[in-house]
């Protein structure tokens, strides 16, 4: 049997793992260097190592994925690492995906990076950015126990996070801000979504499906639209020949069962994340507040009617496929979980219905 040594390993190859056989070896039985001294045809050398720290919720991670398209364009040979609380939604194009655990932190403490992007202002993320070895760091670090911007590129995002008046006057989208932090210019790069399973939903094939995402999570209840409004909207959509499909998670299950009974809308139940992504993908248009479903709809390139009352509308880039609707009454609950004047009652059903019909009639 031929003898091999570790000196013949191409550890800079993007396929190389070090702890288990690489994919080309498992598939074709190849080695880094064959018996004739030739380098493996799959050899994919990397010249940089980049770490993205974006812990965040599912939606925040998904809306950060456009950055990967930019990195692929400007650093095509880089090895990309990503540390997150939600590894399931990080695209497969990322070379190393690490969950936010003690084991992952131990690994990162033994790796040197060329570029580190910390896009979170949470203390734990900033503290990690301090500790991890990197030639260039961008974003935020911890200083005297407080989050601070590393350089001027992160200044805008930092200041809009600590002063409401600056946040309200901001006209940059989240994507523009994130790209700016990293030293790039956003040019309309789209989300990258996980692959969807092959699920037969048995929905009507000859009618347009309008997803109605009725919840907003348990914390930010200031975004809720009244049940009577969802019922009225579903009835109007059904009468107009569309199929209203109620969307939601476990928190909305009882509510959606009731709405389905009273409106005649379809409700298929609540599902795992991967199956819910597939369900959203069945829709031609999604009506939603600022939630995870919003990001899934944007990532699936669906038309969208977005309800907004507590955030700066400029934060959201719908990529030209939707409309942002706000109440016809000034809200007093900017970035607040509870709205004392319940301004969502001033977002009228007719306005939402008209927006749905207008978008549905437009060509993709």
C-alpha positions, -999 to +999 in steps of 0.1 A: +000+000+000+012+035-009+025+055+021+012+090+027+024+117+051+007+148+065+032+169+044+013+159+013-020+173+027-033+204+010-048+219+042-056+252+024-081+234+002-117+245+007-128+209+008-103+198+035-117+192+069-089+177+090-110+156+112-129+135+086-124+126+049-133+154+025-162+152+001-141+145-031-123+117-013-155+101-002-170+104-037-140+096-059-114+082-035-089+109-045-060+122-024-045+157-022-016+144-043-018+112-063+008+084-067+022+103-097+026+135-078-003+153-094-025+176-074-061+165-070-084+180-097-108+192-070-081+212-052-097+246-044-071+267-026-083+294-002-063+326+003-082+343+031-103+333+061-133+355+070-155+353+101-190+367+102-205+371+137-242+375+133-260+358+162-295+372+160-329+358+154-338+338+123-350+368+103-319+388+112-296+361+100-315+356+067-315+393+059-277+393+064-272+366+037-269+392+008-234+400+023-223+365+011-230+375-025-207+405-021-180+384-004-181+358-032-176+386-057-148+404-040-131+375-022-138+345-044-111+323-028-119+331+008-130+305+033-161+319+051-170+311+087-202+322+104-211+321+141-248+322+148-276+312+171-296+299+141-272+277+120-300+260+101-307+291+080-271+299+071-265+291+034-246+260+024-221+282+006-206+291+040-176+268+046-178+266+084-211+273+103-207+274+140-235+274+166-230+299+194-217+274+220-188+271+244-173+245+220-175+269+191-159+297+211-130+274+220-125+266+183-125+303+174-099+310+200-074+288+182-080+302+147-066+334+131-087+353+105-079+378+078-112+395+082-137+396+111-171+412+107-190+415+139-225+428+129-241+425+164-240+450+192-248+425+219-221+424+247-213+387+241-207+393+204-186+424+210-166+406+236-158+378+212-148+403+185-123+416+210-108+382+218-107+365+184-075+370+164-080+388+131-058+409+109-087+433+102-118+438+123-150+456+112-182+463+131-184+465+169-162+456+199-165+459+236-147+487+255-151+492+292-181+469+291-199+489+264-204+483+227-185+508+205-179+510+167-145+498+155-142+525+128-161+551+109-178+526+087-198+514+117-205+548+131-239+553+114-254+520+125-241+526+160-256+561+164-290+551+150-291+524+177-286+548+206-306+579+196-342+576+185-342+609+166-313+597+145-330+564+140-362+580+128-343+602+103-324+573+088-330+566+051-307+536+047-320+500+046-306+474+068-287+459+039-271+492+031-260+496+067-246+461+070-226+464+037-214+498+049-201+484+081-181+459+062-167+485+039-188+476+008-216+492-012-250+475-014-261+470-050-294+452-046-279+418-037-308+394-029-312+371+002-299+335+000-324+310+012-320+274+024-330+247+000-367+238+002-380+203+006-403+187-020-437+190-003-471+185-021-494+211-004-524+202-026-534+239-030-555+252-058-534+254-090-555+279-109-559+306-083-534+330-067-525+322-030-524+351-006-506+343+027-520+361+057-494+360+085-515+369+115-490+370+143-459+389+154-445+369+182-452+373+219-429+403+226-438+431+201-476+430+204-477+467+193-476+453+157-508+432+160-537+438+136-571+430+150-587+397+143-618+413+128-595+430+102-580+397+092-614+381+089-627+410+067-596+409+045-598+372+040-634+374+030-627+402+005-598+383-010-619+352-013-648+371-029-623+386-054-612+351-065-580+347-045-572+320-019-564+334+015-540+311+034-535+318+071-499+316+082-484+314+117-466+294+143-476+276+174-485+309+192-511+317+164-526+282+162-557+287+182-562+322+167-558+309+131-583+281+137-608+307+148-600+330+119-604+301+094-638+292+108-651+328+107-636+338+074-635+307+052-597+311+047-575+281+045-554+271+075-531+241+072-516+242+106-482+253+121-450+236+111-413+232+115-391+260+101-382+242+069-418+232+062-430+268+070-405+281+045-420+258+019-455+269+028-446+306+024-430+297-010-465+285-022-479+320-019-480+345-047-482+374-021-477+376+016-494+401+040-474+404+072-460+426+099-423+429+104-416+392+114-396+362+103-423+355+077-415+389+061-379+378+056-390+344+043-413+361+018-385+385+007-360+357+004-385+336-016-390+366-039-427+369-033-448+400-036-454+414-001-477+438+017-458+449+048-474+464+079-452+488+097-460+510+127-431+509+152-400+509+129-384+532+104-398+520+071-366+528+053-350+499+071-369+474+049-359+467+013-386+448-005-366+446-037-393+463-057-418+435-051-440+450-024-456+480-006-452+492+030-484+502+046-486+523+078-516+534+099-533+567+090-525+580+124-492+588+140-480+561+163-463+569+196-446+535+200-413+537+181-394+505+188-418+497+217-434+464+225-467+480+236-485+508+218-507+530+241-527+545+213-531+511+194-523+528+161-527+496+141-565+501+144-560+530+119-547+507+092-579+501+073-589+468+056-597+485+023-563+500+021-547+466+026-570+449+001-564+475-026-526+470-021-530+432-025-550+435-057-526+461-072-496+439-066-512+407-077-521+423-110-485+433-117-463+410-136-434+395-117 
